[in-house]
Amino acid sequence: MRILMVASDPMEFPGILAHAACVSSGHLALDWSRSARLGTHELVLAANGAGAQRAASAVEAALQYFPAEVIVSTGFCGALAQELKIADVVVGTAISTGSRTFQTLHPASDRQHRMGVVCSIDHVAQTAEEKSRLRAAGGTVVEMEAGGVAERAAARGVPFYCVRVVTDLADEDMANNFNRALRPDGHFATISILKGALRHPLVRLPELLRLRNRCLRAALVLGDFIADCRF
């Protein structure tokens, strides 16, 4: 099967690549892409920055050269449900963008995971208060790209899945302002984040280190889960 997997950043893919063979650099007009084999599947992994528009562009660019039979939105997410823990895998039952809802398919897997509605918004949910509001509206996790991927998959008539892994908790506020550091190209201005952290080093620097460690762990857990999935 030919599977297109779309995330926002290459750091979301190392766990998948650890299970893959025949990995090669992609030739797509995207920020980052790789071709690989995972078992009997032929993969294209695409990362084109944060946000629905960047993710939708990744789908369109990939489908010009890779006739995917399945499209998967994947990567990190924030927990909205209090019971979710770091590195918990969540399979989307639907994608809610606020104005639209997209249904998803469910991969079969013997590995532990949760299921729920993925809220796809246009910014980083930085406060526990905002996460609580999204939870009250029916969301289980929150992220920024799945809505764009789901819309393009629906328009193209390609089966769609969403598989995410938790990197921040429902009751956590973020001290670092990631929204202020998000550039128009869908990437976070690292220098801006570091400068802000250095102005408040006792709180913001430990948060950045903690988030980095969580992301490294979550990416590996996500890769193990994806490798076990039957799409």
WOSULBEL-V467248 format. One record per pair of residues at least 4 apart in sequence whose ideal C-beta (glycine too) atoms are under 7 Angstrom apart, sorted by the first residue. I is the first residue (numbers start at 1). J is the second residue. D is the distance in Angstrom with one decimal. If there is no record, write none. Layout:
i/j/d
I/J/D
I/J/D
//
This chain:
i/j/d
1/41/5.0
1/69/5.2
1/70/6.2
1/231/6.4
2/42/4.9
2/66/6.6
2/67/6.2
2/68/5.1
2/69/4.9
3/41/5.2
3/43/5.3
3/68/6.4
3/70/4.7
3/72/6.2
3/231/6.4
4/44/5.1
4/46/6.8
4/59/7.0
4/62/5.2
4/66/6.3
4/68/3.8
4/71/4.9
5/43/6.3
5/45/5.1
5/72/4.6
5/74/5.3
6/46/5.1
6/55/5.5
6/58/5.0
6/59/6.1
6/71/7.0
6/73/5.6
6/145/6.8
6/149/5.1
7/12/4.0
7/13/6.3
7/47/5.0
7/74/5.4
7/75/3.6
8/12/6.9
8/47/6.1
8/49/6.0
8/50/4.5
8/75/5.8
8/144/6.8
8/145/5.4
8/186/6.9
9/47/5.3
10/32/4.7
10/47/5.0
11/215/5.9
11/219/6.5
12/47/6.9
12/74/6.7
12/75/3.8
12/76/5.9
12/219/5.9
13/17/5.6
13/45/5.2
13/47/6.9
14/18/6.3
14/219/5.0
14/223/6.9
15/219/4.5
15/220/4.3
15/221/6.7
15/222/5.0
15/223/2.1
15/224/6.4
16/20/6.3
16/45/6.7
16/223/4.4
16/226/5.2
17/23/6.0
17/34/7.0
17/36/6.7
18/223/5.4
19/38/6.0
19/223/5.8
19/227/3.9
20/36/3.8
20/37/6.3
20/38/5.0
20/43/6.7
21/36/6.8
21/37/4.9
22/36/6.0
22/37/4.6
23/34/5.7
23/36/4.4
24/34/6.8
24/35/5.1
25/34/6.4
26/33/2.9
26/34/5.4
26/35/5.6
26/44/6.5
28/33/4.5
28/46/6.6
28/61/5.0
28/62/5.8
28/65/6.6
29/61/5.4
30/46/5.5
30/48/4.7
30/58/5.6
30/61/5.5
31/47/6.1
31/48/5.1
31/49/5.9
32/47/4.4
33/44/6.4
33/45/6.4
33/46/4.7
34/45/4.7
35/43/6.9
35/44/5.6
36/43/4.7
36/45/6.7
37/41/6.8
37/42/6.0
37/43/6.8
38/43/5.4
38/227/6.4
44/62/5.4
44/66/4.7
46/58/4.4
46/62/5.3
48/54/4.7
48/55/6.5
48/57/6.0
48/58/3.8
48/186/6.6
49/54/4.0
49/185/5.9
49/186/2.1
49/187/5.4
50/54/6.4
50/144/5.2
50/145/6.9
50/182/6.3
50/186/4.8
51/55/6.8
51/122/6.5
51/144/5.3
51/145/6.6
51/186/5.4
52/56/6.1
52/120/6.5
52/122/6.8
52/144/6.8
52/145/6.2
52/147/4.7
52/148/3.1
53/57/6.4
53/148/6.1
54/58/6.7
54/186/4.0
55/59/6.8
55/145/3.7
55/148/3.9
55/149/4.9
56/60/6.5
56/148/3.7
56/149/6.8
56/151/6.3
56/152/4.9
57/61/6.1
58/62/6.2
59/63/6.1
59/71/6.5
59/149/5.8
59/152/4.0
59/153/6.9
60/152/6.3
62/66/5.1
62/68/6.9
63/68/6.3
63/156/6.5
68/158/6.0
70/158/6.9
70/159/5.1
70/161/6.7
70/231/5.1
71/149/6.3
71/153/4.5
71/158/5.0
71/160/5.3
72/161/4.7
72/163/6.1
73/145/6.0
73/146/4.2
73/149/4.0
73/150/6.8
73/162/4.6
74/163/5.0
74/164/6.6
74/222/6.8
75/164/6.5
76/164/7.0
76/165/6.1
76/167/4.4
76/215/6.4
76/218/6.1
77/90/6.6
77/141/4.2
77/142/6.3
77/143/4.3
77/164/3.9
77/165/6.8
77/166/6.0
78/125/5.4
78/131/6.5
78/141/6.4
78/142/4.7
78/168/4.7
79/84/3.7
79/141/5.9
79/166/4.8
79/168/6.7
79/169/5.2
79/170/4.5
80/119/6.8
80/131/5.2
80/134/5.2
80/135/4.1
80/139/4.7
80/140/5.7
80/141/5.8
80/142/5.7
80/170/5.5
81/116/6.8
81/135/6.4
81/140/5.2
81/170/6.2
82/170/5.0
82/171/6.7
84/88/4.9
84/114/6.6
84/166/5.2
84/170/6.7
85/166/6.8
86/166/5.8
86/167/6.7
86/169/6.9
86/214/5.3
86/218/6.9
87/165/6.1
87/166/6.4
87/217/5.3
87/218/4.7
87/221/4.5
88/114/5.9
88/166/4.7
89/113/4.2
89/163/6.7
89/165/5.3
89/221/6.5
89/222/6.5
89/225/4.7
90/113/6.7
90/114/4.8
90/115/7.0
90/116/5.9
90/140/6.1
90/141/5.0
90/164/5.0
90/166/6.7
91/106/5.9
91/107/6.8
91/113/5.5
91/115/5.0
91/163/5.6
92/104/4.7
92/117/7.0
92/118/4.1
92/146/6.8
92/162/3.3
92/164/6.9
93/104/6.3
93/115/5.3
93/116/6.1
93/117/6.0
94/101/5.5
94/102/6.5
94/103/5.5
94/104/6.0
94/117/5.1
95/101/6.9
95/102/4.3
95/104/6.4
95/118/5.1
95/120/5.5
95/146/4.8
95/147/5.7
95/150/4.5
95/162/6.1
96/101/5.2
96/117/5.5
96/119/5.3
96/120/6.9
96/138/7.0
96/139/6.5
97/120/5.1
97/147/3.9
102/150/3.8
102/151/6.9
102/154/6.0
104/160/5.8
104/161/5.8
104/162/5.2
105/159/5.5
105/160/6.5
105/161/5.2
107/161/5.7
107/163/6.9
107/229/3.9
107/230/6.1
107/231/5.1
108/230/4.2
109/113/6.4
109/225/6.3
109/228/5.0
109/229/5.0
109/230/7.0
110/228/6.3
111/224/6.8
111/225/5.1
111/228/5.0
113/225/6.5
116/140/2.6
116/141/6.6
117/138/5.4
117/139/5.2
117/140/5.3
118/140/7.0
118/141/5.6
118/143/6.5
118/146/5.2
118/162/5.4
118/164/6.5
119/134/4.9
119/139/3.7
119/142/4.4
120/143/6.1
120/144/6.5
120/145/6.9
120/146/4.4
120/147/3.4
121/125/6.6
121/142/6.2
121/144/6.3
122/144/6.7
123/179/5.0
124/178/4.5
124/179/5.2
125/130/5.0
125/131/5.4
125/134/6.6
125/142/4.7
126/130/7.0
126/173/6.7
126/174/4.3
126/178/6.7
126/179/6.6
127/131/6.9
127/173/5.0
128/132/6.2
128/170/6.7
128/171/5.0
128/172/6.2
128/173/5.5
129/133/6.8
130/134/6.5
131/135/6.2
131/142/6.7
131/170/5.1
132/136/6.4
133/137/6.6
134/139/4.4
134/142/5.6
135/139/5.8
135/170/6.8
141/164/5.7
141/166/6.7
143/164/6.2
145/149/6.0
146/150/5.8
146/162/5.0
147/151/6.3
148/152/6.6
149/153/6.1
150/154/6.2
150/160/5.6
151/155/6.3
152/156/6.2
153/158/4.8
153/160/3.8
154/160/7.0
161/231/6.5
163/225/6.8
163/226/6.4
165/218/4.4
165/221/5.9
165/222/4.2
166/218/6.8
167/211/6.7
167/214/4.8
167/215/5.5
167/218/5.1
168/172/5.3
174/178/6.6
174/207/6.9
175/200/6.8
175/203/4.7
175/204/4.9
175/207/5.2
176/193/5.8
176/196/6.3
176/197/6.1
176/204/5.1
176/207/5.8
176/208/6.4
177/181/6.6
177/196/6.5
178/182/6.5
178/188/6.1
181/188/4.9
181/189/4.6
181/192/4.5
181/193/4.8
182/188/5.7
183/187/5.4
183/189/5.5
188/193/6.3
189/193/6.6
190/194/6.2
191/195/6.2
192/196/6.5
193/197/6.2
194/198/6.3
195/199/6.9
196/204/6.4
197/201/6.5
197/204/3.8
197/205/5.0
197/208/5.8
200/204/4.6
201/205/4.8
203/207/6.5
204/208/6.5
205/209/6.5
206/210/6.0
207/211/6.2
208/212/6.4
209/213/6.5
210/214/6.3
211/215/6.2
212/216/6.6
213/217/6.5
214/218/5.9
215/219/6.2
217/221/6.5
218/222/6.1
219/223/6.4
220/224/6.6
221/225/6.5
222/226/6.2
223/227/6.2
224/228/6.7
225/229/6.6
//
